[in-house]
Amino acid sequence: MRVVIAGSSGLIGTALVPRLREAGHEVVRLVRRTPQAPDERGWDPAAGHLAPGALEGADAVVNLCGAGIGDKRWTGARKQELRDSRMIPTDVLARAVAEHGVPTLVNGSAVGWYGDTGAMAVDETARRGTGFLADLCRDWEAATKPAVDAGARVVLVRTGLVLSPSGGLMGRIKPLFQFGLGGKLGPGTQYWPWISLDDETGAIVWALEHDTVSGPLNATGPDPVTNDEFTRVLAEQMSRPAPWVVPGFAMRAALGQFADEGVLVSQRVLPGVLEREGFEFRHGTLSEALHAVLDG
């Protein structure tokens, strides 16, 4: 396939491009600067501009655009940036997919859709939760409507906590564990819906290649664990103690609203579609995923 990717410079995008090429697909990358390589095409989503011919011959568009949810404290301005960085590019791409008759749009989303599920396991059939992230995901997914209305196959990839050798969650907590400063966050009973970067990119490629799949798709590992178990397994694999407990009030003081919706929230999210449709995870357990990350 000829696959056009927006957001190819991010954590997922930089791993997805070579994964697609290894699978035999042609990749075109949308960039917001002057194109400097044969596989690059320019675009300016804020201006609603897409370079002429950018989607020529495209079989699919993958949209991974969006500012990092936990990168900065959630001020009013930051919340607006989180929304704009998702809604504006998605609207531009969905309209372009509709206009050019591109058959498939694989669009980013997040497990934030589900809000706090507590200890209850949920899959793609679950109703939307409450909170800023749940509302953000609702509007983010709704921005694909022009593509849906035009008859394109739209897959909404609701991604969990991506475990990568560099960057993302592990980029932040690995150094703490290396220096013996690791520990559980808050009560530790909250479920973390992790997924390895290998399986995240694998799920996207799989979604592109399986034209019977559409709608929400949870990109999470098949065995979500509590923060307490995550902490224990990571400490064991790094051969480091993890005696500390960061109380919830300290997390809220440091992170504000993101503490409740991004760290202390419990989301026992299962990859229902991937499991029912026969997707094969490279890392089916947290231990396997962390082993791959720490060796990476």
BAZAVEX-686686 format. One record per residue (C-alpha): residue number from 0; residue in one letter; y, x, z. Coordinates in nm, 4 decimals. Each point is the difference from the previous one (the first is absolute). Example, Ala and Ser with C-alpha at 12.3 -4.5 7.8 and 13.67 -1.06 7.14 Angstrom:
<recs>
REC, n, res, north, east, up
REC, 0, a, -0.4500, 1.2300, 0.7800
REC, 1, s, 0.3440, 0.1370, -0.0660
</recs>
This chain:
<recs>
REC, n, res, north, east, up
REC, 0, m, 0.0000, 0.0000, 0.0000
REC, 1, r, 0.3646, 0.0900, -0.0328
REC, 2, v, 0.1394, -0.0420, 0.3528
REC, 3, v, 0.3710, 0.0092, 0.0822
REC, 4, i, 0.0745, 0.0973, 0.3613
REC, 5, a, 0.3163, -0.0538, 0.2023
REC, 6, g, 0.0112, 0.1940, 0.3254
REC, 7, s, -0.2192, 0.2856, -0.1220
REC, 8, s, 0.1749, 0.2567, 0.2227
REC, 9, g, -0.0997, -0.1610, 0.3312
REC, 10, l, -0.3004, 0.0659, 0.2225
REC, 11, i, -0.2274, -0.2390, -0.1887
REC, 12, g, 0.1506, 0.0531, -0.3440
REC, 13, t, -0.0437, 0.3770, -0.0040
REC, 14, a, -0.3709, -0.0463, 0.0722
REC, 15, l, -0.0430, -0.2961, -0.2342
REC, 16, v, 0.1258, 0.1742, -0.3150
REC, 17, p, -0.2731, 0.2686, -0.0110
REC, 18, r, -0.2606, -0.2555, 0.1127
REC, 19, l, 0.0828, -0.2188, -0.3001
REC, 20, r, -0.0074, 0.2934, -0.2384
REC, 21, e, -0.3359, 0.1138, 0.1362
REC, 22, a, -0.1281, -0.3500, -0.0778
REC, 23, g, 0.1122, 0.0397, -0.3617
REC, 24, h, 0.3174, -0.2085, 0.0088
REC, 25, e, 0.3373, 0.0932, -0.1472
REC, 26, v, 0.2866, 0.0026, 0.2510
REC, 27, v, 0.3699, -0.0574, -0.0639
REC, 28, r, 0.2310, 0.0629, 0.2960
REC, 29, l, 0.3283, -0.1837, 0.0479
REC, 30, v, 0.2692, 0.2305, 0.1447
REC, 31, r, 0.3564, -0.0697, 0.1150
REC, 32, r, 0.1322, 0.3324, -0.1288
REC, 33, t, 0.0149, 0.1379, -0.3522
REC, 34, p, -0.3606, 0.0223, -0.1287
REC, 35, q, -0.1202, 0.3609, -0.0146
REC, 36, a, -0.3630, -0.0354, -0.1087
REC, 37, p, -0.1798, -0.1764, -0.2867
REC, 38, d, -0.1590, -0.2515, 0.2390
REC, 39, e, 0.3323, -0.1032, 0.1604
REC, 40, r, 0.2236, -0.2947, -0.0865
REC, 41, g, 0.3348, -0.0747, 0.1584
REC, 42, w, 0.0996, -0.3089, 0.1908
REC, 43, d, 0.2699, -0.1216, 0.2374
REC, 44, p, -0.1265, -0.3004, 0.1930
REC, 45, a, 0.3310, -0.0560, 0.1793
REC, 46, a, 0.1629, -0.0498, -0.3400
REC, 47, g, -0.2967, -0.1947, -0.1347
REC, 48, h, -0.0494, 0.2676, -0.2658
REC, 49, l, -0.3321, 0.1151, -0.1435
REC, 50, a, -0.0059, 0.2573, -0.2814
REC, 51, p, -0.0796, -0.1534, -0.3409
REC, 52, g, -0.3684, 0.0404, -0.0751
REC, 53, a, -0.0927, 0.0793, 0.3624
REC, 54, l, -0.2666, -0.2713, -0.0016
REC, 55, e, -0.1017, 0.0427, -0.3628
REC, 56, g, -0.3771, -0.0281, -0.0274
REC, 57, a, -0.0379, -0.0404, 0.3756
REC, 58, d, -0.3201, -0.1612, 0.1255
REC, 59, a, 0.1211, -0.0068, 0.3595
REC, 60, v, 0.2944, 0.0728, 0.2277
REC, 61, v, -0.0442, 0.1318, 0.3546
REC, 62, n, 0.2973, -0.0452, 0.2318
REC, 63, l, 0.0003, 0.2126, 0.3154
REC, 64, c, 0.3754, -0.0050, 0.0663
REC, 65, g, 0.1357, -0.0395, 0.3516
REC, 66, a, 0.1800, 0.1990, 0.2703
REC, 67, g, -0.2180, 0.1161, 0.2903
REC, 68, i, -0.0449, -0.2748, 0.2579
REC, 69, g, -0.0051, 0.2299, 0.3032
REC, 70, d, 0.2185, 0.2840, -0.1246
REC, 71, k, 0.3181, -0.1168, 0.1755
REC, 72, r, 0.1052, -0.2321, 0.2809
REC, 73, w, 0.0378, -0.3606, -0.1142
REC, 74, t, 0.3719, -0.0622, -0.0019
REC, 75, g, 0.1346, -0.2932, -0.1967
REC, 76, a, 0.0862, 0.2357, -0.2850
REC, 77, r, -0.3457, 0.1583, 0.0047
REC, 78, k, -0.1711, -0.3378, -0.0125
REC, 79, q, 0.2052, -0.0874, -0.3046
REC, 80, e, -0.0971, 0.3316, -0.1580
REC, 81, l, -0.3679, -0.0729, 0.0664
REC, 82, r, 0.0396, -0.3347, -0.1751
REC, 83, d, 0.2083, 0.1199, -0.2937
REC, 84, s, -0.2246, 0.3003, -0.0683
REC, 85, r, -0.2886, -0.2429, -0.0505
REC, 86, m, 0.1439, -0.3206, -0.1367
REC, 87, i, 0.2309, 0.1460, -0.2631
REC, 88, p, -0.2553, 0.2290, -0.1744
REC, 89, t, -0.2686, -0.2694, 0.0225
REC, 90, d, 0.2254, -0.2590, -0.1614
REC, 91, v, 0.0955, 0.2398, -0.2808
REC, 92, l, -0.3612, 0.0958, -0.0689
REC, 93, a, -0.1373, -0.3543, 0.0256
REC, 94, r, 0.2564, -0.1216, -0.2536
REC, 95, a, -0.0761, 0.2956, -0.2280
REC, 96, v, -0.3750, -0.0701, 0.0249
REC, 97, a, 0.0701, -0.3604, -0.0983
REC, 98, e, 0.2323, 0.0951, -0.2846
REC, 99, h, -0.2328, 0.2601, -0.1516
REC, 100, g, -0.3242, -0.1878, 0.0569
REC, 101, v, -0.1591, 0.2687, 0.2174
REC, 102, p, -0.3367, -0.1421, 0.1139
REC, 103, t, -0.0093, 0.1376, 0.3560
REC, 104, l, 0.2396, 0.0736, 0.2855
REC, 105, v, -0.1329, 0.1704, 0.3138
REC, 106, n, 0.2735, -0.0315, 0.2594
REC, 107, g, 0.0350, 0.1542, 0.3418
REC, 108, s, 0.0038, -0.2056, 0.3175
REC, 109, a, -0.1120, 0.0621, 0.3585
REC, 110, v, -0.2141, -0.1289, 0.2839
REC, 111, g, 0.3294, -0.0890, 0.1651
REC, 112, w, -0.0562, -0.3348, -0.1748
REC, 113, y, -0.2419, -0.0996, 0.2800
REC, 114, g, 0.2255, 0.0708, 0.2975
REC, 115, d, -0.1823, 0.0509, 0.3299
REC, 116, t, -0.3617, -0.1180, -0.0276
REC, 117, g, -0.1067, 0.1234, 0.3438
REC, 118, a, -0.3771, 0.0538, 0.0108
REC, 119, m, -0.0637, -0.2582, -0.2722
REC, 120, a, -0.1319, 0.1441, -0.3262
REC, 121, v, 0.1784, -0.1311, -0.3107
REC, 122, d, -0.0407, 0.0399, -0.3745
REC, 123, e, 0.2074, -0.1032, -0.3012
REC, 124, t, -0.0508, -0.3704, 0.0743
REC, 125, a, 0.1973, 0.0206, 0.3257
REC, 126, r, 0.3408, -0.1602, 0.0284
REC, 127, r, 0.3187, 0.2024, 0.0208
REC, 128, g, 0.1069, 0.1122, 0.3459
REC, 129, t, 0.3481, 0.0171, 0.1479
REC, 130, g, 0.2608, 0.2723, 0.0286
REC, 131, f, 0.2195, 0.2108, -0.2230
REC, 132, l, -0.2896, 0.1721, -0.1767
REC, 133, a, -0.1820, -0.3263, -0.0659
REC, 134, d, 0.3143, -0.1443, -0.1568
REC, 135, l, 0.0595, 0.3211, -0.1939
REC, 136, c, -0.3518, -0.0118, -0.1465
REC, 137, r, 0.0392, -0.3685, -0.0876
REC, 138, d, 0.3144, 0.0664, -0.2010
REC, 139, w, -0.1389, 0.3229, -0.1480
REC, 140, e, -0.3052, -0.1801, -0.1337
REC, 141, a, 0.2069, -0.2980, -0.1159
REC, 142, a, 0.2115, 0.2346, -0.2136
REC, 143, t, -0.3001, 0.0372, -0.2355
REC, 144, k, 0.0336, -0.3676, -0.1005
REC, 145, p, 0.1439, 0.0663, -0.3513
REC, 146, a, -0.3163, 0.1957, -0.0854
REC, 147, v, -0.2248, -0.2680, 0.1496
REC, 148, d, 0.1829, -0.2748, -0.1902
REC, 149, a, -0.0425, 0.1963, -0.3231
REC, 150, g, -0.3766, 0.0072, 0.0481
REC, 151, a, -0.0385, 0.3623, 0.1089
REC, 152, r, -0.2759, 0.0905, 0.2425
REC, 153, v, 0.1834, 0.0965, 0.3192
REC, 154, v, -0.1733, 0.1873, 0.2833
REC, 155, l, 0.1850, 0.0289, 0.3324
REC, 156, v, -0.1251, 0.3083, 0.1833
REC, 157, r, 0.0519, -0.0558, 0.3737
REC, 158, t, -0.0279, 0.3563, 0.1252
REC, 159, g, -0.0781, 0.1071, 0.3555
REC, 160, l, 0.0600, 0.3356, 0.1700
REC, 161, v, -0.0735, 0.2619, -0.2647
REC, 162, l, -0.1697, 0.3134, 0.1322
REC, 163, s, 0.0997, 0.3044, -0.2041
REC, 164, p, -0.0324, 0.3758, 0.0497
REC, 165, s, 0.3799, 0.0210, -0.0154
REC, 166, g, 0.2712, -0.2539, 0.0645
REC, 167, g, -0.0274, -0.3574, 0.1146
REC, 168, l, -0.1464, -0.0799, 0.3417
REC, 169, m, -0.1987, 0.3229, 0.0301
REC, 170, g, 0.3025, 0.2090, -0.0872
REC, 171, r, 0.1642, -0.1319, 0.3153
REC, 172, i, -0.2806, -0.0057, 0.2540
REC, 173, k, -0.2131, 0.2980, -0.1048
REC, 174, p, 0.2488, 0.2590, 0.1345
REC, 175, l, 0.0079, -0.1821, 0.3361
REC, 176, f, -0.3771, 0.0191, 0.0318
REC, 177, q, -0.0001, 0.3647, -0.1071
REC, 178, f, 0.2199, 0.0817, 0.3002
REC, 179, g, -0.1973, -0.2174, 0.2418
REC, 180, l, 0.2676, -0.2680, 0.0092
REC, 181, g, -0.2093, -0.2777, -0.1534
REC, 182, g, -0.0765, -0.3264, 0.1715
REC, 183, k, -0.0198, -0.3723, -0.0440
REC, 184, l, 0.3068, -0.2079, -0.0722
REC, 185, g, 0.0710, -0.2905, 0.2301
REC, 186, p, -0.3111, -0.1850, 0.1218
REC, 187, g, -0.2211, 0.1589, -0.2670
REC, 188, t, -0.1769, -0.3320, -0.0557
REC, 189, q, 0.1932, -0.0745, -0.3188
REC, 190, y, -0.2017, 0.0257, -0.3220
REC, 191, w, 0.1134, 0.2455, -0.2667
REC, 192, p, -0.0993, -0.0905, -0.3603
REC, 193, w, -0.0446, 0.3515, -0.1401
REC, 194, i, -0.1088, 0.1097, -0.3489
REC, 195, s, -0.0534, 0.3486, -0.1425
REC, 196, l, 0.2288, 0.1081, -0.2820
REC, 197, d, -0.3078, 0.0469, -0.2193
REC, 198, d, -0.1040, -0.3606, 0.0540
REC, 199, e, 0.3565, -0.1279, -0.0414
REC, 200, t, 0.0305, 0.1556, -0.3450
REC, 201, g, -0.3598, -0.0933, -0.0768
REC, 202, a, 0.0734, -0.3636, 0.0815
REC, 203, i, 0.3009, -0.0034, -0.2329
REC, 204, v, -0.1978, 0.1523, -0.2876
REC, 205, w, -0.2816, -0.2463, 0.0717
REC, 206, a, 0.2450, -0.2921, -0.0081
REC, 207, l, 0.1331, 0.1190, -0.3352
REC, 208, e, -0.3493, 0.0268, -0.1452
REC, 209, h, -0.1326, -0.3350, 0.1298
REC, 210, d, 0.1826, -0.2738, -0.1865
REC, 211, t, -0.1611, -0.2777, 0.2045
REC, 212, v, 0.1983, 0.1059, 0.3081
REC, 213, s, 0.3428, -0.1499, 0.0650
REC, 214, g, 0.2210, -0.1043, 0.2893
REC, 215, p, -0.0040, 0.1632, 0.3450
REC, 216, l, -0.2242, 0.3017, 0.0547
REC, 217, n, -0.0191, 0.1715, 0.3393
REC, 218, a, -0.0024, 0.3769, -0.0395
REC, 219, t, -0.1488, 0.0779, 0.3407
REC, 220, g, -0.3151, 0.1701, 0.1177
REC, 221, p, -0.3014, -0.2174, 0.0819
REC, 222, d, 0.0015, 0.0985, 0.3689
REC, 223, p, 0.3421, -0.0447, 0.1658
REC, 224, v, 0.0156, 0.1572, 0.3462
REC, 225, t, 0.2249, -0.0256, 0.3025
REC, 226, n, 0.2701, 0.2550, 0.0599
REC, 227, d, -0.1983, 0.1227, 0.2995
REC, 228, e, -0.3064, 0.0670, -0.2184
REC, 229, f, 0.2146, 0.1559, -0.2729
REC, 230, t, 0.1475, 0.2363, 0.2582
REC, 231, r, -0.3423, 0.0905, 0.1395
REC, 232, v, -0.1590, 0.0691, -0.3402
REC, 233, l, 0.2951, 0.2063, -0.1204
REC, 234, a, 0.0037, 0.2052, 0.3210
REC, 235, e, -0.3744, 0.0651, -0.0280
REC, 236, q, 0.0252, 0.1123, -0.3604
REC, 237, m, 0.2927, 0.2307, 0.0779
REC, 238, s, -0.1637, 0.1273, 0.3197
REC, 239, r, 0.3155, -0.0733, 0.1937
REC, 240, p, 0.0653, -0.2001, 0.3154
REC, 241, a, 0.1936, -0.3242, -0.0347
REC, 242, p, 0.0826, -0.0928, 0.3579
REC, 243, w, 0.3383, -0.1595, -0.0512
REC, 244, v, 0.1008, -0.3639, -0.0109
REC, 245, v, 0.3326, -0.0976, -0.1541
REC, 246, p, 0.0975, -0.3259, 0.1706
REC, 247, g, 0.1195, -0.2901, -0.2071
REC, 248, f, 0.3499, 0.0007, 0.1486
REC, 249, a, 0.0445, 0.3634, -0.1009
REC, 250, m, -0.1141, -0.0790, -0.3550
REC, 251, r, 0.2495, -0.2871, -0.0161
REC, 252, a, 0.2792, 0.2202, 0.1317
REC, 253, a, -0.0745, 0.2646, -0.2616
REC, 254, l, -0.0847, -0.2176, -0.3000
REC, 255, g, 0.1613, -0.3365, 0.0657
REC, 256, q, -0.1517, -0.2992, -0.1809
REC, 257, f, -0.2326, 0.2211, -0.2054
REC, 258, a, -0.1945, 0.0801, 0.3186
REC, 259, d, -0.1133, -0.3616, 0.0344
REC, 260, e, -0.0651, -0.0648, -0.3693
REC, 261, g, -0.1229, 0.3385, -0.1157
REC, 262, v, -0.1654, 0.1821, 0.2923
REC, 263, l, -0.0849, -0.2369, 0.2844
REC, 264, v, -0.0960, -0.2899, -0.2264
REC, 265, s, -0.3722, -0.0747, -0.0283
REC, 266, q, -0.1280, -0.0592, -0.3539
REC, 267, r, -0.3752, -0.0290, -0.0408
REC, 268, v, 0.0196, -0.0302, -0.3785
REC, 269, l, -0.3181, 0.0125, -0.2076
REC, 270, p, -0.0333, 0.0844, -0.3733
REC, 271, g, -0.1634, -0.3315, -0.0884
REC, 272, v, 0.0545, 0.0139, -0.3768
REC, 273, l, -0.1071, 0.3641, -0.0356
REC, 274, e, -0.3178, -0.0573, 0.1992
REC, 275, r, -0.0941, -0.3266, -0.1723
REC, 276, e, 0.0560, 0.1461, -0.3457
REC, 277, g, -0.2045, 0.3141, 0.0618
REC, 278, f, 0.2628, 0.2727, 0.0431
REC, 279, e, -0.1604, 0.3161, 0.1366
REC, 280, f, 0.2015, 0.1725, 0.2713
REC, 281, r, -0.0105, 0.3775, 0.0116
REC, 282, h, 0.0863, -0.0175, 0.3686
REC, 283, g, -0.1504, -0.3028, 0.1685
REC, 284, t, 0.0651, 0.1129, 0.3570
REC, 285, l, 0.3002, 0.1488, 0.1746
REC, 286, s, -0.2017, 0.3124, 0.0803
REC, 287, e, -0.0725, 0.0556, -0.3704
REC, 288, a, 0.3622, -0.0599, -0.0964
REC, 289, l, 0.1420, 0.2360, 0.2639
REC, 290, h, -0.2540, 0.2671, -0.0896
REC, 291, a, 0.1200, -0.0131, -0.3620
REC, 292, v, 0.3656, 0.0031, 0.1079
REC, 293, l, -0.0360, 0.2908, 0.2391
REC, 294, d, -0.1941, 0.2041, -0.2553
REC, 295, g, 0.2535, -0.0799, -0.2722
</recs>
